[in-house]
C-alpha cells in the first residue's frame, strides 16, 4: 500500500497593485462606452460580480493604452516570476524546507507564454537544484489549481520521499484589451485579478491534510464554453453565458462519478472547496451540490478580495478554509476549459 501524500504547507501571493472595483468600473466606462454600444446594459456586472477589489501586476494606468504581445508578455514574465517566488518561498518556509530540498516542481499557468518556463526562470532566486525535475503545465485555466494539485500528488505518490513543489500562478489582467471588445471582455474586466499559490507535498508525512484521491472529467463538445482566443493584441477571453446554468444542470452527476473514483459519496464530504469563478457560478455550485445558499462563504470572500485569479483562486480558498478549521473530509474542485471539472479529495491529518 503506497504511503499517503500529505500537503505539508500552503502559501499564497498577490500582485502589487490594488484595483478597487469602483475605480475599475469608472475607467471601463470611459474606455468602452463609445466603442462598445452595449456597455450601459452591461455596466451592472461591476456591481454584481461580487468583487470589491483585486490585484494586478501593473498599475491601472498601464491598461489604458493599447498593448501588444511583447509588452503583455513582459508584464506576464515579470509579474508571474515575482509571485511564483513569493508563494513558493512562503510554502517552503512554512514546511521548514529550503529550495535545495525540492525534488520535483509542477508549475501551472495559462495566462502567458514562458519558454524557458517559469520555474526555470526562478531557480536561482529560490535556490532550486540543477537536477530538479520540472513539470510545466499550460492550458488548464481555472481548473488548474485542482488539476495541478492532483498531478503533484500523483508525482509525490510515485516518488516516495520526494519533496514536490506545486505552484499555480496567473496574470489574468493580461487579457484586459481595448480593441475588438466583446461582452466576454467586459465580464473579464469586472472579474479578473492576478495571483499565485504554492503547496509542498510529500508522501509519508502528516501535514495539514492528506490527498486521498483525485479525478477529472471533460464534457464532450464543449470547447466553446471557456478558454482563450489568440488575437493580434493578446489573449481574448472566451466565456459562455451558459456556464452557470451548465453547472446547475451537469455538475452533480459528474461530481458523484469523480467522488466514487476517490472512494467517496456526496454525503461523506464535509465541505466542498470550490473555485469561485463568479457570483452566478458560486450560486450554481451551491444549487448543483445541494450545499445551501451561502455555504460557500470563503469562496465569496476570496472573490471579493482577490477577484477571479484563475488557477490559484481555489488554493486561496483552501488557505482560508484551513485557517478557519480544516474539515475531516473535503473536496477541492474547479471548472475550466475543455469544458472540464477537477476534484481532489482531502482528509484532515490526525
C-alpha positions as CSV (number, residue, x, y, z in Angstrom):
1,X,0.0,0.0,0.0
2,X,1.6,3.4,-1.0
3,X,2.1,5.9,1.7
4,X,-0.4,8.7,1.8
5,X,0.5,12.0,0.3
6,X,0.5,15.0,2.7
7,X,0.2,18.7,1.9
8,X,2.9,20.0,4.2
9,X,2.4,23.7,3.5
10,X,0.3,26.2,1.5
11,X,1.1,29.8,0.8
12,X,-0.5,32.5,-1.3
13,X,0.8,35.6,-3.1
14,X,-0.9,38.6,-4.5
15,X,0.1,41.1,-7.2
16,X,1.5,44.5,-6.0
17,X,-1.2,46.9,-7.4
18,X,-4.7,47.3,-6.0
19,X,-7.6,47.7,-8.3
20,X,-10.7,48.8,-6.4
21,X,-13.8,47.7,-8.3
22,X,-15.3,51.2,-8.2
23,X,-12.2,52.7,-9.9
24,X,-12.2,49.9,-12.5
25,X,-15.8,50.5,-13.3
26,X,-15.2,54.2,-13.8
27,X,-12.2,53.6,-16.1
28,X,-14.1,50.9,-18.1
29,X,-16.9,53.3,-18.7
30,X,-14.5,55.9,-20.1
31,X,-12.8,53.4,-22.3
32,X,-15.7,51.3,-23.6
33,X,-18.9,53.3,-23.7
34,X,-18.1,54.9,-27.1
35,X,-16.6,51.9,-28.8
36,X,-19.0,49.3,-27.3
37,X,-22.6,50.4,-27.7
38,X,-23.9,47.8,-25.2
39,X,-21.8,48.9,-22.4
40,X,-24.6,50.7,-20.5
41,X,-26.6,47.5,-20.4
42,X,-23.7,45.5,-19.1
43,X,-22.3,48.1,-16.7
44,X,-24.1,46.5,-13.8
45,X,-21.8,43.5,-13.9
46,X,-19.2,45.6,-12.0
47,X,-21.7,45.7,-9.1
48,X,-23.0,42.1,-9.3
49,X,-19.7,40.4,-9.9
50,X,-19.0,40.0,-6.2
51,X,-15.6,41.7,-6.5
52,X,-14.7,44.6,-4.1
53,X,-11.1,44.8,-5.1
54,X,-8.4,42.7,-6.8
55,X,-4.7,43.0,-7.6
56,X,-2.7,43.4,-10.8
57,X,1.0,43.2,-11.8
58,X,0.8,46.7,-13.4
59,X,-0.9,49.9,-12.1
60,X,-4.3,50.7,-13.6
61,X,-2.8,53.4,-15.9
62,X,-0.8,50.7,-17.7
63,X,-4.0,49.2,-19.0
64,X,-5.3,52.4,-20.5
65,X,-3.0,52.2,-23.6
66,X,-3.1,49.6,-26.3
67,X,-0.6,46.8,-25.6
68,X,0.7,44.2,-28.0
69,X,2.2,40.7,-27.3
70,X,5.7,41.9,-26.4
71,X,4.5,44.3,-23.7
72,X,1.9,41.8,-22.4
73,X,4.5,39.0,-22.3
74,X,7.0,41.2,-20.4
75,X,4.3,42.1,-17.8
76,X,3.4,38.4,-17.5
77,X,7.0,37.2,-17.1
78,X,7.9,39.9,-14.5
79,X,4.7,39.6,-12.5
80,X,4.4,35.8,-12.7
81,X,8.0,35.2,-11.6
82,X,7.8,37.6,-8.7
83,X,4.5,36.0,-7.5
84,X,6.0,32.5,-8.1
85,X,8.9,33.3,-5.8
86,X,6.8,34.9,-3.1
87,X,4.3,32.0,-3.0
88,X,6.9,29.2,-3.2
89,X,9.2,30.7,-0.6
90,X,6.2,31.1,1.7
91,X,5.3,27.4,1.4
92,X,9.0,26.4,1.8
93,X,9.2,28.5,5.0
94,X,6.0,27.0,6.4
95,X,7.3,23.5,5.7
96,X,10.7,24.3,7.3
97,X,12.5,23.5,4.0
98,X,14.8,25.2,1.6
99,X,14.7,25.4,-2.2
100,X,17.6,22.8,-2.4
101,X,15.3,20.3,-0.7
102,X,12.8,20.3,-3.6
103,X,13.0,17.3,-6.0
104,X,10.1,18.0,-8.3
105,X,8.4,21.3,-9.3
106,X,5.0,21.4,-11.0
107,X,4.0,24.8,-12.5
108,X,0.5,25.6,-13.7
109,X,-0.1,28.8,-15.7
110,X,-2.2,29.6,-18.7
111,X,-2.2,33.4,-19.0
112,X,1.1,33.9,-20.8
113,X,3.9,32.3,-22.7
114,X,7.1,31.5,-21.0
115,X,9.9,29.5,-22.7
116,X,12.0,28.7,-20.7
117,X,9.2,28.1,-18.3
118,X,8.6,30.0,-15.1
119,X,10.3,27.5,-12.7
120,X,13.5,27.6,-14.8
121,X,13.5,31.4,-14.5
122,X,13.3,31.4,-10.7
123,X,15.7,28.6,-9.9
124,X,18.5,30.8,-8.7
125,X,16.2,33.1,-6.7
126,X,14.7,30.1,-4.9
127,X,17.9,28.1,-4.6
128,X,16.5,25.1,-6.6
129,X,18.9,22.3,-7.5
130,X,20.1,21.9,-11.1
131,X,18.9,18.3,-11.2
132,X,15.3,19.2,-10.2
133,X,12.5,17.6,-12.3
134,X,10.4,20.3,-13.9
135,X,6.8,19.8,-15.0
136,X,5.3,22.9,-16.5
137,X,1.6,22.6,-17.4
138,X,-0.3,25.0,-19.7
139,X,-3.9,25.3,-20.7
140,X,-5.8,24.1,-17.6
141,X,-7.2,27.6,-17.0
142,X,-9.4,28.0,-13.9
143,X,-9.3,24.2,-13.3
144,X,-5.5,24.3,-12.9
145,X,-5.5,24.7,-9.1
146,X,-7.3,21.5,-8.6
147,X,-6.0,19.5,-11.6
148,X,-2.4,20.7,-10.8
149,X,-2.7,19.6,-7.2
150,X,-3.9,16.2,-8.4
151,X,-0.9,15.9,-10.8
152,X,1.5,17.0,-8.0
153,X,0.0,14.4,-5.6
154,X,0.4,11.6,-8.1
155,X,4.0,12.5,-8.7
156,X,4.6,12.6,-4.9
157,X,2.9,9.2,-4.5
158,X,5.0,7.7,-7.3
159,X,8.3,9.1,-5.9
160,X,8.2,8.2,-2.2
161,X,10.0,10.7,0.0
162,X,10.4,13.3,-2.8
163,X,9.6,16.9,-2.0
164,X,7.1,18.2,-4.6
165,X,6.6,21.9,-5.0
166,X,3.4,22.8,-6.8
167,X,2.9,26.4,-7.9
168,X,-0.2,27.9,-9.7
169,X,0.4,31.5,-10.9
170,X,-1.7,33.6,-13.3
171,X,-1.7,37.1,-14.7
172,X,-5.3,37.3,-15.8
173,X,-5.2,41.0,-16.3
174,X,-3.1,40.4,-19.4
175,X,-6.5,39.8,-21.0
176,X,-7.6,43.4,-20.5
177,X,-7.8,44.8,-24.0
178,X,-9.0,47.9,-25.8
179,X,-9.5,46.5,-29.3
180,X,-12.4,44.4,-30.6
181,X,-14.2,44.4,-27.3
182,X,-16.9,41.8,-26.8
183,X,-19.3,41.0,-23.9
184,X,-16.9,38.5,-22.5
185,X,-14.2,41.2,-22.3
186,X,-16.5,43.4,-20.1
187,X,-17.1,40.4,-17.8
188,X,-13.4,39.6,-17.6
189,X,-12.7,43.3,-16.7
190,X,-15.2,43.0,-13.9
191,X,-13.8,39.7,-12.6
192,X,-10.1,39.1,-13.3
193,X,-7.2,39.6,-10.9
194,X,-3.6,38.3,-10.7
195,X,-2.2,36.0,-8.0
196,X,-0.4,32.8,-7.1
197,X,-0.4,30.0,-4.6
198,X,2.1,27.2,-3.8
199,X,1.9,23.9,-2.0
200,X,4.6,21.5,-0.7
201,X,3.7,17.8,-0.9
202,X,5.5,14.6,0.2
203,X,4.4,11.0,0.9
204,X,4.6,9.5,4.3
205,X,4.2,12.8,6.2
206,X,1.4,14.4,8.2
207,X,1.0,18.0,7.1
208,X,-2.4,19.7,7.5
209,X,-4.2,17.4,5.0
210,X,-3.7,14.2,3.1
211,X,-4.6,13.8,-0.6
212,X,-6.7,10.6,-0.7
213,X,-7.6,10.8,-4.4
214,X,-8.1,12.9,-7.5
215,X,-10.3,12.8,-10.6
216,X,-11.1,14.8,-13.7
217,X,-13.9,14.9,-16.2
218,X,-14.2,16.6,-19.6
219,X,-17.6,17.1,-21.2
220,X,-17.6,16.3,-25.0
221,X,-18.3,19.0,-27.5
222,X,-17.8,21.9,-25.0
223,X,-14.7,23.6,-26.4
224,X,-16.5,26.8,-26.9
225,X,-17.6,27.3,-23.3
226,X,-14.3,28.7,-21.8
227,X,-10.8,29.4,-23.0
228,X,-8.6,31.9,-24.8
229,X,-8.6,33.2,-28.4
230,X,-5.1,34.3,-29.7
231,X,-5.8,37.8,-31.0
232,X,-3.3,40.2,-32.6
233,X,-3.2,42.3,-29.4
234,X,-3.1,39.5,-26.9
235,X,-5.3,36.8,-25.4
236,X,-9.1,37.2,-25.8
237,X,-11.2,35.6,-23.2
238,X,-14.0,33.0,-24.1
239,X,-16.8,33.0,-21.5
240,X,-20.1,31.4,-22.5
241,X,-23.2,32.9,-20.8
242,X,-24.4,29.4,-20.2
243,X,-21.7,28.5,-17.7
244,X,-23.9,29.0,-14.5
245,X,-26.8,27.0,-16.0
246,X,-24.4,24.3,-17.3
247,X,-23.1,23.9,-13.7
248,X,-26.6,23.6,-12.3
249,X,-27.6,21.0,-14.9
250,X,-24.5,18.9,-15.4
251,X,-22.1,19.1,-12.5
252,X,-23.8,16.9,-9.8
253,X,-23.7,13.5,-11.7
254,X,-20.2,14.1,-12.8
255,X,-19.1,15.0,-9.2
256,X,-20.7,11.8,-8.0
257,X,-18.7,9.8,-10.5
258,X,-15.4,11.6,-9.6
259,X,-16.1,11.1,-5.9
260,X,-16.8,7.4,-6.5
261,X,-13.3,7.1,-8.1
262,X,-11.9,8.6,-4.9
263,X,-13.9,6.2,-2.7
264,X,-16.4,8.9,-1.5
265,X,-20.0,9.7,-1.7
266,X,-21.7,13.1,-1.7
267,X,-22.9,12.8,1.9
268,X,-19.4,11.8,3.0
269,X,-18.0,15.2,2.1
270,X,-17.9,17.8,5.0
271,X,-17.1,20.7,2.7
272,X,-16.6,21.4,-1.0
273,X,-13.7,23.8,-1.5
274,X,-14.7,25.4,-4.8
275,X,-13.1,27.7,-7.4
276,X,-15.3,30.9,-7.3
277,X,-15.5,31.8,-11.0
278,X,-18.1,34.5,-10.3
279,X,-21.2,35.1,-8.2
280,X,-23.5,33.3,-10.6
281,X,-21.1,30.3,-10.7
282,X,-21.0,30.2,-6.9
283,X,-24.8,30.2,-6.8
284,X,-24.8,27.4,-9.4
285,X,-22.3,25.3,-7.4
286,X,-24.4,25.6,-4.2
287,X,-27.5,24.6,-6.1
288,X,-26.0,21.7,-8.0
289,X,-24.2,20.3,-5.0
290,X,-27.1,20.9,-2.6
291,X,-24.9,23.0,-0.3
292,X,-27.5,25.6,0.7
293,X,-27.3,29.2,-0.2
294,X,-24.4,31.0,1.4
295,X,-22.5,27.8,2.2
296,X,-19.5,28.8,0.1
297,X,-18.6,31.7,2.3
298,X,-14.8,31.6,1.9
299,X,-15.3,31.4,-1.9
300,X,-17.3,34.6,-1.8
301,X,-14.6,36.2,0.4
302,X,-11.8,35.3,-1.9
303,X,-13.8,36.6,-4.9
304,X,-14.5,39.9,-3.1
305,X,-10.8,40.4,-2.0
306,X,-8.9,38.9,-4.9
307,X,-11.2,38.5,-7.9
308,X,-11.0,35.5,-10.2
309,X,-7.3,34.7,-10.5
310,X,-8.0,31.6,-12.5
311,X,-5.9,28.6,-11.3
312,X,-4.6,29.9,-7.9
313,X,-8.0,31.0,-6.7
314,X,-9.2,27.7,-5.3
315,X,-6.0,27.4,-3.3
316,X,-6.6,30.8,-1.8
317,X,-10.0,29.4,-0.8
318,X,-8.3,26.3,0.7
319,X,-6.0,28.5,2.7
320,X,-8.9,30.3,4.3
321,X,-10.8,27.1,4.9
322,X,-7.8,25.5,6.7
323,X,-7.2,28.6,8.8
324,X,-10.8,28.5,9.9
325,X,-10.8,24.8,10.6
326,X,-9.8,22.0,8.2
327,X,-12.8,19.7,7.7
328,X,-12.3,16.0,8.3
329,X,-13.3,15.3,4.7
330,X,-13.2,17.9,1.9
331,X,-13.1,18.0,-1.8
332,X,-11.2,20.7,-3.7
333,X,-12.9,21.3,-7.0
334,X,-12.6,23.7,-10.0
335,X,-14.1,24.1,-13.5
336,X,-12.0,25.0,-16.5
337,X,-11.6,24.9,-20.3
338,X,-12.4,21.7,-22.0
339,X,-15.1,22.2,-20.6
340,X,-13.8,20.2,-17.6
341,X,-14.1,19.6,-13.9
342,X,-11.4,18.5,-11.5
343,X,-11.6,17.2,-8.0
344,X,-9.1,16.4,-5.2
345,X,-10.2,14.5,-2.1
346,X,-8.6,15.7,1.1
347,X,-8.6,14.2,4.6
348,X,-7.6,16.3,7.6
349,X,-4.3,15.0,9.1
350,X,-4.6,13.5,12.5
